[in-house]
Amino acid sequence: MSKLVLIFGLALAACTTGGLGTSKDSPFAPSVDSKKDAVDQILVGHRLMDAGEYELALDAYTRAAAKEGLTAEILSNIGSANLRLGRLGQAESNLRDAIEKNEFSPEILNNLGVILIERDKTAEAVQYLRRAFALDNGESDAIRDNLRLALAKFENPDYDASQLEQEFKLVRRGGADYLLQSTP
């Protein structure tokens, strides 16, 4: 008899909540609808980068990599997030891997050039920035400015960017610019 009462009680609970899930008044989180499409994690990462949430953006790009694989775009985005977090070594490694997958992307070449300048590898940075400028046909102001600054630093090893108040710029696919500012 007690089993019958338990089954009857569960059936009534299912009727009052719209199923065995939680009711609208419940303080508990709703269940996950696995039938819906997930949000594009690359887009989430871009928005988080724009908001200055670089660690969260890195997490979003990592989730995108788990779903789509380590494409050149995802590696580039991970590298940009690592750069903004000050992880220059990791960022350089990510962007070098991205270039292996797509050596004709001016955005990736530019961003690697910026990292190389920050790591005092100016000669190599100039090479990557020249390639980026050539592939872009000189259309990007950010790439042109970065090449100009890298050449100035290359031609004058005692060059001090803080005296001239000039900045290097990161470029993201999709047209948004990231600005890399020197720290005092």
C-alpha positions, 0 to 999 in steps of 0.5 A: 500500500505504501508503494502505491501512495508513493507512486500516486504522490510522484504522479501528483508532483509531476502534474503540479510542476509541469513534469518532474523538473522544477517549477517556475517558482523554484529557487533551483536552476532550470534543467538543461535543454540539450536539444538547443544549439549551443552559443558560438564560443568564438563570438562569446570570446570576442565579446569578452575580449571587447569587455576586457574579460581576457581570462573568461575569453580564453575559457570561451576560446578553449571551449570552441577549440574543444568543439571545432578543433585547434583551427588557425582562427581559434589559435590566434584568438587564444594567443591574443587573449594570452597576450592581453593577460601578459603571457607573452611566451604562451601567446607567441607559441599559440600564434606560431601554431596558428601561422603553421595552419594559415601562413597567409593571414595578415591578422595572425602575422601582425599579432605575432609581430607585436608579440615579438616586438614586446619580447625584443625580437625586433628583426623577426618581428619586422619580417612578420609585419612586412609579410602581414603588410604585403598580404593586406595590400597596405589596407590596414592602418594598424598593420602599417603603424605596427610595421612603421614602429617596428622598423624604427625600433629595428633601425635604432636599437636604443629606440624607446617607445615610451619617449614617443608615446606610440602604441602597437595594435593587435588585429582580430579577424572580423575587423575589431582592433585590440590596442596594446599599450605599453605599461609604465 
